[in-house]
Amino acid sequence: MSGNSSDKLTSGGEGAGPRYARIQRILETRLRDGTYPIGSLMPTEVELSAEFDTSRFTVREALRNLTDNGFVERRQGLGTRVISTQPQVRYSQTFDSLQELFQVAVETYYVVLGSEVITLDKALAQIVGGKPGEAWTRVNGVRWTRPGGRPLAYIQSYVPAAFAHLVPQFQDYNGPFFNLLESHSVVPIDECEQEISAAPMPEAAQRLLGLAPGAIALQLLRRYRTSEGVLITSCNWHPAEQLSYKMRIRRNRGQS
């Protein structure tokens, strides 16, 4: 049965979309039809990579989505265990919409400091959502309350090669960069992933924001995803004492 599913993947029988999404759909079919029973362990990343003739990064993305949707649970050293044959998502954590992020960009003042083409290494590829060896453009800048006002954050934006030609427009664009790129994309943004962590402020950011050496930052990492992959990733470095983060968590009452 698994061999037939792999054939469908290579021939396009599982529909359009990025490779990880097509693998995800095949695995969901197997979960629903009992190929992987509840309580059993799924094949390892190495085994699935070999079956689908793809990278472990691609397989890991498919398994991440299965985990988010409540089909499986993943534990370091124990593997991927099946816990349901149907999606079990009961709560969602969300902004009301991307419009809230849009307003932040419109109501503040952003200054582009410069940009450069970089080659992603393994670590940076995992951060931005790309692949090692890919060429992306990194844009450095500072967001201010207003011209001549107070600096809010040091921001590094990462743009894949397909949209690099739009980077020169960042300098004079009044709005969020994700909105500019989405207007030139054939597919819309499906979601914004956000990770928040405390980290030492980069030295360059310390100087630009007027902070003392050793300052701690609240780092907001956002990946804007479409069905074809990451459209743009932004890393926002905020002085820890100047930013608080609030979130509304809503229960989805349409699901049990």
C-alpha contacts under 8 A as a table, 3 or more apart, distances in Angstrom:
res1	aa1	res2	aa2	distance
1	M	4	N	5.39
1	M	5	S	6.63
2	S	5	S	5.17
2	S	6	S	6.41
3	G	6	S	5.16
3	G	7	D	6.41
3	G	51	E	7.70
4	N	7	D	5.05
4	N	8	K	6.41
5	S	8	K	5.08
5	S	9	L	6.40
5	S	26	I	6.46
6	S	9	L	5.05
6	S	10	T	6.50
6	S	51	E	6.86
6	S	52	F	5.76
7	D	10	T	5.37
7	D	11	S	6.22
8	K	11	S	5.17
8	K	12	G	5.94
8	K	13	G	4.56
8	K	14	E	5.92
9	L	12	G	5.33
9	L	13	G	6.02
9	L	14	E	5.73
9	L	22	R	6.77
9	L	23	I	7.25
9	L	52	F	7.70
10	T	13	G	7.66
12	G	15	G	5.72
12	G	16	A	7.02
14	E	22	R	5.96
14	E	25	R	7.44
14	E	26	I	7.42
15	G	22	R	7.03
16	A	22	R	7.47
17	G	21	A	6.31
17	G	22	R	6.66
17	G	227	S	6.07
17	G	228	E	6.17
18	P	21	A	5.44
18	P	22	R	6.59
18	P	227	S	6.61
18	P	228	E	5.35
18	P	229	G	7.02
19	R	22	R	5.17
19	R	23	I	6.25
19	R	58	T	7.16
20	Y	23	I	5.09
20	Y	24	Q	6.06
20	Y	58	T	5.21
20	Y	59	V	6.24
20	Y	61	E	6.16
20	Y	62	A	5.04
21	A	24	Q	4.90
21	A	25	R	6.29
21	A	62	A	6.24
22	R	25	R	5.16
22	R	26	I	6.43
23	I	26	I	5.14
23	I	27	L	6.25
23	I	52	F	7.83
23	I	59	V	7.38
23	I	62	A	6.37
24	Q	27	L	5.15
24	Q	28	E	6.11
24	Q	62	A	4.82
24	Q	63	L	7.04
24	Q	65	N	7.45
24	Q	66	L	7.07
25	R	28	E	5.03
25	R	29	T	6.25
26	I	29	T	5.14
26	I	30	R	6.44
27	L	30	R	5.02
27	L	31	L	6.20
28	E	31	L	5.00
28	E	32	R	6.19
28	E	66	L	7.66
28	E	85	T	7.93
29	T	32	R	5.18
29	T	33	D	6.20
30	R	33	D	5.26
30	R	34	G	6.10
30	R	35	T	4.95
30	R	36	Y	6.28
31	L	34	G	5.37
31	L	35	T	5.99
31	L	36	Y	5.34
31	L	37	P	6.94
31	L	71	F	7.82
31	L	82	V	7.91
31	L	84	S	7.82
31	L	85	T	5.30
32	R	35	T	7.71
32	R	85	T	4.85
32	R	86	Q	6.79
33	D	36	Y	7.99
34	G	37	P	5.02
34	G	38	I	7.92
34	G	85	T	7.67
36	Y	40	S	6.39
36	Y	41	L	7.49
36	Y	42	M	6.47
36	Y	82	V	7.07
37	P	40	S	5.57
37	P	82	V	6.78
38	I	81	R	7.79
38	I	82	V	4.91
38	I	83	I	5.31
38	I	84	S	5.98
38	I	85	T	7.14
39	G	81	R	6.10
39	G	82	V	5.25
39	G	83	I	6.01
40	S	81	R	5.71
40	S	82	V	5.69
41	L	79	G	6.65
41	L	80	T	5.54
41	L	81	R	4.45
41	L	82	V	6.26
42	M	79	G	7.52
42	M	80	T	5.59
42	M	81	R	6.17
42	M	82	V	6.97
43	P	47	E	5.84
43	P	48	L	6.28
43	P	80	T	7.77
44	T	47	E	5.13
44	T	48	L	6.21
44	T	79	G	6.88
44	T	80	T	7.48
45	E	48	L	5.16
45	E	49	S	5.90
45	E	56	R	5.91
45	E	59	V	6.32
45	E	60	R	6.84
46	V	49	S	5.09
46	V	50	A	6.25
46	V	56	R	6.59
47	E	50	A	5.20
47	E	51	E	6.21
48	L	51	E	4.95
48	L	52	F	6.06
48	L	56	R	8.00
48	L	59	V	6.82
49	S	52	F	5.41
49	S	53	D	5.56
49	S	54	T	5.06
49	S	55	S	5.63
49	S	56	R	5.56
49	S	59	V	6.28
50	A	53	D	4.95
50	A	54	T	6.79
54	T	58	T	6.71
54	T	59	V	7.43
55	S	58	T	5.36
55	S	59	V	6.57
56	R	59	V	5.00
56	R	60	R	5.86
57	F	60	R	5.05
57	F	61	E	6.32
58	T	61	E	5.26
58	T	62	A	6.57
59	V	62	A	5.13
59	V	63	L	6.25
60	R	63	L	5.06
60	R	64	R	5.98
61	E	64	R	4.98
61	E	65	N	6.43
62	A	65	N	5.34
62	A	66	L	6.46
63	L	66	L	4.95
63	L	67	T	6.16
64	R	67	T	5.06
64	R	68	D	6.21
65	N	68	D	4.95
65	N	69	N	6.12
66	L	69	N	5.13
66	L	70	G	6.36
66	L	71	F	5.41
66	L	72	V	6.13
67	T	70	G	5.21
67	T	71	F	5.83
67	T	72	V	4.98
67	T	73	E	5.63
67	T	74	R	7.17
68	D	71	F	7.80
68	D	89	V	7.46
69	N	87	P	5.23
69	N	88	Q	6.07
69	N	89	V	5.51
70	G	73	E	7.40
70	G	83	I	7.40
70	G	84	S	6.86
70	G	86	Q	7.65
70	G	87	P	5.29
70	G	88	Q	4.58
70	G	89	V	5.79
71	F	82	V	6.18
71	F	83	I	5.73
71	F	84	S	4.81
71	F	85	T	6.16
71	F	86	Q	6.34
71	F	87	P	5.81
71	F	88	Q	6.87
72	V	80	T	6.37
72	V	81	R	5.45
72	V	82	V	4.44
72	V	83	I	5.12
72	V	84	S	6.71
73	E	80	T	5.75
73	E	81	R	5.44
73	E	82	V	6.64
73	E	83	I	6.80
74	R	78	L	7.47
74	R	79	G	5.86
74	R	80	T	4.54
74	R	81	R	6.43
75	R	78	L	5.36
75	R	79	G	5.80
75	R	80	T	6.78
76	Q	79	G	6.59
82	V	85	T	7.83
84	S	87	P	7.14
84	S	88	Q	7.39
89	V	92	S	7.77
89	V	255	Q	7.84
90	R	251	R	7.00
90	R	252	N	6.05
90	R	253	R	7.96
90	R	255	Q	6.11
90	R	256	S	6.92
91	Y	249	I	7.57
91	Y	250	R	6.60
91	Y	251	R	5.02
91	Y	252	N	5.64
92	S	249	I	6.38
92	S	250	R	6.04
92	S	251	R	6.53
92	S	252	N	6.86
93	Q	247	M	7.64
93	Q	248	R	6.87
93	Q	249	I	4.90
93	Q	250	R	6.60
94	T	97	S	7.65
94	T	247	M	7.53
94	T	248	R	6.92
94	T	249	I	6.76
94	T	250	R	7.86
95	F	98	L	7.05
95	F	100	E	7.17
95	F	247	M	7.43
95	F	248	R	7.27
96	D	99	Q	7.78
96	D	100	E	7.16
97	S	100	E	6.08
97	S	101	L	7.90
98	L	101	L	5.31
98	L	102	F	6.29
98	L	192	C	7.92
99	Q	102	F	4.72
99	Q	103	Q	6.22
100	E	103	Q	5.29
100	E	104	V	6.70
101	L	104	V	5.29
101	L	105	A	6.73
101	L	176	P	7.69
102	F	105	A	5.38
102	F	106	V	6.40
102	F	175	G	6.54
102	F	176	P	5.75
102	F	179	N	7.88
103	Q	106	V	5.03
103	Q	107	E	5.97
103	Q	175	G	7.95
104	V	107	E	5.41
104	V	108	T	6.28
105	A	108	T	5.53
105	A	109	Y	7.31
105	A	110	Y	7.77
105	A	174	N	7.52
105	A	175	G	5.17
105	A	176	P	5.30
106	V	109	Y	7.55
106	V	174	N	6.17
106	V	175	G	4.98
106	V	176	P	7.31
107	E	145	T	7.91
108	T	143	R	6.86
108	T	144	W	6.00
108	T	145	T	5.03
108	T	146	R	5.69
109	Y	143	R	5.58
109	Y	144	W	4.93
109	Y	145	T	6.00
109	Y	146	R	5.07
109	Y	147	P	6.36
110	Y	141	G	6.94
110	Y	142	V	5.80
110	Y	143	R	4.28
110	Y	144	W	6.06
111	V	141	G	5.44
111	V	142	V	5.41
111	V	143	R	6.34
111	V	144	W	7.91
111	V	171	Q	7.14
112	V	139	V	7.23
112	V	140	N	6.13
112	V	141	G	4.35
112	V	142	V	6.80
112	V	170	F	7.36
112	V	171	Q	5.75
113	L	139	V	7.63
113	L	140	N	5.49
113	L	141	G	4.87
113	L	142	V	7.45
114	G	139	V	5.97
114	G	140	N	5.56
114	G	141	G	7.10
115	S	137	T	6.70
115	S	138	R	5.48
115	S	139	V	4.28
115	S	140	N	6.09
116	E	137	T	5.55
116	E	138	R	5.42
116	E	139	V	6.71
117	V	135	A	6.49
117	V	136	W	5.69
117	V	137	T	4.32
117	V	138	R	6.23
118	I	135	A	5.61
118	I	136	W	5.53
118	I	137	T	6.00
118	I	138	R	6.84
119	T	132	P	7.55
119	T	133	G	5.59
119	T	134	E	5.57
119	T	135	A	4.57
119	T	136	W	6.36
120	L	123	A	7.85
120	L	124	L	5.67
120	L	125	A	5.39
120	L	130	G	7.60
120	L	131	K	6.90
120	L	132	P	5.02
120	L	133	G	5.26
120	L	134	E	5.57
120	L	135	A	6.43
120	L	136	W	7.11
121	D	124	L	5.46
121	D	125	A	5.93
121	D	132	P	4.92
121	D	133	G	6.27
122	K	125	A	5.17
122	K	126	Q	6.47
122	K	131	K	7.37
122	K	132	P	5.06
123	A	126	Q	5.42
123	A	127	I	6.58
124	L	127	I	4.97
124	L	128	V	6.20
124	L	132	P	7.89
125	A	128	V	5.41
125	A	129	G	5.61
125	A	130	G	4.72
125	A	131	K	5.16
125	A	132	P	5.49
126	Q	129	G	5.31
126	Q	130	G	6.62
126	Q	131	K	7.51
127	I	130	G	7.95
128	V	158	Y	6.94
128	V	223	R	6.85
128	V	230	V	7.89
128	V	232	I	7.97
128	V	233	T	5.59
129	G	223	R	7.36
129	G	229	G	7.93
129	G	230	V	6.20
129	G	233	T	7.76
130	G	134	E	7.12
130	G	160	P	7.89
130	G	230	V	7.32
131	K	134	E	5.80
134	E	161	A	8.00
135	A	160	P	6.98
135	A	161	A	6.07
136	W	158	Y	6.39
136	W	159	V	5.49
136	W	160	P	4.61
136	W	161	A	5.32
136	W	164	A	7.51
137	T	157	S	8.00
137	T	158	Y	5.64
137	T	159	V	5.10
137	T	160	P	6.50
137	T	161	A	6.99
137	T	164	A	6.35
138	R	156	Q	6.50
138	R	157	S	5.56
138	R	158	Y	4.64
138	R	159	V	6.50
139	V	155	I	7.99
139	V	156	Q	5.56
139	V	157	S	5.01
139	V	158	Y	6.45
139	V	167	V	7.96
140	N	154	Y	7.61
140	N	155	I	5.87
140	N	156	Q	4.70
140	N	157	S	6.58
141	G	154	Y	6.01
141	G	155	I	5.27
141	G	156	Q	6.55
142	V	151	P	6.88
142	V	152	L	7.37
142	V	153	A	5.75
142	V	154	Y	4.62
142	V	155	I	5.86
142	V	208	L	7.92
143	R	151	P	6.00
143	R	152	L	5.47
143	R	153	A	5.37
143	R	154	Y	6.56
143	R	155	I	7.34
144	W	147	P	6.82
144	W	148	G	7.92
144	W	149	G	6.18
144	W	150	R	5.52
144	W	151	P	4.24
144	W	152	L	5.18
144	W	153	A	7.29
145	T	149	G	5.42
145	T	150	R	5.42
145	T	151	P	6.35
145	T	152	L	6.49
146	R	149	G	4.85
146	R	150	R	7.13
151	P	209	L	6.06
152	L	209	L	7.88
152	L	238	H	6.47
152	L	239	P	7.72
153	A	209	L	7.48
153	A	236	N	6.23
153	A	237	W	5.35
153	A	238	H	4.63
153	A	239	P	7.12
154	Y	205	A	5.78
154	Y	208	L	7.78
154	Y	209	L	7.46
154	Y	236	N	5.93
154	Y	237	W	5.06
154	Y	238	H	6.70
155	I	234	S	6.81
155	I	235	C	5.62
155	I	236	N	4.53
155	I	237	W	6.10
156	Q	234	S	5.73
156	Q	235	C	5.12
156	Q	236	N	6.58
157	S	232	I	7.01
157	S	233	T	5.69
157	S	234	S	4.24
157	S	235	C	6.22
158	Y	232	I	5.74
158	Y	233	T	5.09
158	Y	234	S	6.18
159	V	163	F	6.49
159	V	164	A	6.30
159	V	167	V	7.96
159	V	231	L	6.89
159	V	232	I	4.99
159	V	233	T	6.82
160	P	163	F	5.88
160	P	164	A	6.40
160	P	230	V	7.84
160	P	231	L	6.96
160	P	232	I	6.95
161	A	164	A	4.97
162	A	165	H	7.63
163	F	166	L	5.66
163	F	167	V	7.37
163	F	181	L	7.04
164	A	167	V	5.46
165	H	168	P	6.99
166	L	169	Q	5.58
166	L	170	F	7.31
166	L	181	L	7.40
167	V	170	F	5.38
167	V	171	Q	7.97
168	P	171	Q	6.25
169	Q	172	D	6.00
169	Q	173	Y	6.15
170	F	173	Y	5.10
170	F	177	F	6.86
173	Y	176	P	7.92
173	Y	177	F	7.74
175	G	179	N	7.20
175	G	180	L	7.80
176	P	179	N	5.53
176	P	180	L	6.96
177	F	180	L	5.11
177	F	181	L	6.30
178	F	181	L	5.20
178	F	182	E	5.94
178	F	224	Y	7.18
178	F	231	L	7.30
178	F	232	I	6.45
179	N	182	E	5.10
179	N	183	S	6.25
180	L	183	S	5.33
180	L	184	H	6.96
181	L	184	H	5.31
181	L	185	S	6.30
181	L	231	L	7.15
181	L	232	I	7.96
182	E	185	S	4.88
182	E	186	V	7.95
182	E	187	V	7.55
182	E	188	P	6.05
182	E	189	I	6.77
182	E	231	L	7.58
185	S	188	P	6.75
187	V	226	T	6.42
187	V	227	S	6.95
187	V	228	E	7.56
188	P	226	T	5.86
188	P	227	S	7.83
189	I	192	C	7.73
189	I	224	Y	6.44
189	I	225	R	5.51
189	I	226	T	4.45
189	I	227	S	7.62
189	I	231	L	7.71
190	D	224	Y	7.72
190	D	225	R	5.81
190	D	226	T	5.06
190	D	227	S	6.87
191	E	224	Y	6.06
191	E	225	R	5.51
191	E	226	T	7.11
192	C	222	R	6.39
192	C	223	R	5.58
192	C	224	Y	4.53
192	C	225	R	6.22
193	E	221	L	7.97
193	E	222	R	5.44
193	E	223	R	5.13
193	E	224	Y	6.54
193	E	225	R	7.76
194	Q	220	L	6.71
194	Q	221	L	5.52
194	Q	222	R	4.48
194	Q	223	R	6.64
195	E	219	Q	7.96
195	E	220	L	5.84
195	E	221	L	5.09
195	E	222	R	6.56
196	I	218	L	7.02
196	I	219	Q	5.64
196	I	220	L	4.77
196	I	221	L	6.41
197	S	218	L	5.92
197	S	219	Q	5.29
197	S	220	L	6.86
198	A	216	I	6.88
198	A	217	A	5.76
198	A	218	L	4.77
198	A	219	Q	5.94
198	A	240	A	7.72
199	A	216	I	5.84
199	A	217	A	5.36
199	A	218	L	6.50
199	A	219	Q	6.62
200	P	214	G	6.53
200	P	215	A	6.17
200	P	216	I	4.60
200	P	217	A	5.68
201	M	205	A	6.45
201	M	206	Q	6.28
201	M	214	G	7.06
201	M	215	A	5.68
201	M	216	I	5.30
201	M	217	A	4.95
201	M	237	W	6.92
201	M	239	P	7.75
202	P	205	A	5.24
202	P	206	Q	6.28
203	E	206	Q	5.01
203	E	207	R	6.51
203	E	213	P	7.40
204	A	207	R	5.45
204	A	208	L	6.39
205	A	208	L	5.05
205	A	209	L	5.91
205	A	237	W	7.75
206	Q	209	L	5.36
206	Q	210	G	5.86
206	Q	211	L	4.79
206	Q	212	A	6.61
206	Q	213	P	6.73
206	Q	215	A	7.18
207	R	210	G	5.14
207	R	211	L	6.28
208	L	211	L	7.84
211	L	215	A	6.47
212	A	215	A	5.85
215	A	239	P	7.49
216	I	239	P	6.52
216	I	240	A	5.85
217	A	237	W	5.78
217	A	238	H	5.30
217	A	239	P	4.76
217	A	240	A	4.68
218	L	237	W	6.00
218	L	238	H	5.15
218	L	239	P	6.22
218	L	240	A	4.85
218	L	243	L	7.50
219	Q	235	C	6.82
219	Q	236	N	5.63
219	Q	237	W	4.78
219	Q	238	H	6.29
220	L	234	S	7.99
220	L	235	C	5.84
220	L	236	N	5.03
220	L	237	W	6.65
220	L	238	H	7.94
221	L	233	T	7.30
221	L	234	S	5.84
221	L	235	C	4.54
221	L	236	N	6.30
222	R	233	T	5.55
222	R	234	S	5.28
222	R	235	C	6.52
223	R	230	V	6.48
223	R	231	L	7.64
223	R	232	I	6.16
223	R	233	T	4.38
223	R	234	S	6.64
224	Y	230	V	5.70
224	Y	231	L	5.60
224	Y	232	I	5.57
224	Y	233	T	6.20
225	R	228	E	7.68
225	R	229	G	5.56
225	R	230	V	4.37
225	R	231	L	5.71
225	R	232	I	7.62
226	T	229	G	5.29
226	T	230	V	6.15
226	T	231	L	6.57
230	V	233	T	7.19
238	H	242	Q	7.18
238	H	243	L	6.68
239	P	242	Q	5.46
239	P	243	L	6.79
240	A	243	L	5.85
241	E	244	S	7.96
252	N	255	Q	6.15
253	R	256	S	7.10
